[in-house]
Amino acid sequence: MAEKREHWGSKFGFILAAAGSAIGLGNIWKFPYIAGENGGAAFVVVYLICIAIIGLPVLIAEILMGRSTQRNPVGAFKKLSGSPFWTVVGGMGVLAGFIILSFYSVVAGWSLGYIFESIRGAFSNFTTATASGDHFNMLTSKLSWIIGFHGLFFLITICVVYAGVNKGIERGSKIMMPILVFLLVILLIRGLTLPGSNEGLRFLLYPDWSKISGQAVLIALGHAFFTLSLGMGAMMTYGSYMSDKDSIPGAALQIVLLDTVIALLAGLAIFSAVFATGQDPAAGPGLIFHTLPVVFAKIPGGHIFAFLFFLLLTIAALTSAISLLEVVVAFFVDERGWKRHQAVLVFGSVTFLLGIPSALSYNIMINVQIFGMTFFDLADFLASNILLPLGGFCISIFVAWIWGVDRALVKLKNGAEQFFENYQWRVTAWRFFLKYLSPVLIFIVLLQSMGLLTRIIDWITK
Ligand code: PFF
């Protein structure tokens, strides 16, 4: 007999779990470095606009599809459309979950490994980012280190998901999310009280519009998707454990706010310390693993803050990884009738194995190039730049045009009567963003990802 579907114990539990999915490496690792590379504050403003006009409406749509159908992404599309085409779109989400989790846990594994590095004081002698970069390369070239921590991180993720929606994911989020906020506040205070940290504040808070390019806008839009876990059904799956009494727009607003505030605070904590110690804010993906260890070597009590920082990063990654695995598990439980425990063990192991080539992209497979990219970069590109925007595009088209905004609104109003009462503009805004703005803007991001946009612009301007 099929197992009974679990539900969140409370609305708060759902918000924490969904915010846990949203807040991850994207906020603490990726957001600061892409903001650093694209001009700081001006980028932040563009990013906030993208979150408000695309992220929030699509997030509401995803949660709604899940809650209305009480199904995983494949089941949700199947139930609402009855068409094989849309069912494939749901399947694409499950596939994206597999792929993202496979390389996400490699980076999370580095973070876990760096907790141990900070405990043994490995960063204390670094004076330059080159020395710290060499240390990173030395660690990632060791098979036992890179696969070992990738595996350990997976094991923890599997244990949480194995315990179930209430006892694993919800309970885990209720413990981990407050710790995450607490750690971030300590690191922020440390960063802001360093002499010379003002420059970091200025960098992140005063916009320099000359630095904003079309490319930066597209990066901001793409990141809005990644950071809110949109486009692959993670929020749909979490929404499917929700009951009709809770307000979706209210919860979505809180998830977006939490995600944005945490990204900004992480950016402030990191840049205040980076500027105070004279490091390069535009160091790219190496900002966390190359630049920050030097920062920790230079500040008083640095090894303790290093430990707290990598603990924070690992917790953030864990609550996101859980949601990725849950998408895959929910699919096999709902659609294929698997037992939850069996699905977690089998697909947890399969995804771990799929991550090994990504892990090896930093050592023995460093020269293996597919379409000019390493396996790791290819998995990241395919999932973040193609599958997520494509999924987001299809979800907004589906809810706005196929299921229909009016039918969706009837469901959306369940539990959200107060949110919409006397606020007709909220309905109008959601309708407009979802029907027109999101599909058009996401489509442009997608074209850009496929390199088509630049070719079209060249062709027009020739
Ligand atoms: N939102 C996560 C982050 O910012 O790190 C990444 C992510 C998690 C993307 C879950 C997609 C997803 F389904």
Residues whose N, C-alpha, C, O or C-beta is under 5 A from the ligand:
A	BS01	PFF	S21 A22 I23 G24 L25 G26 N27 F226 T227 L228 S229 L230 M232 A234 S320 S323 L324
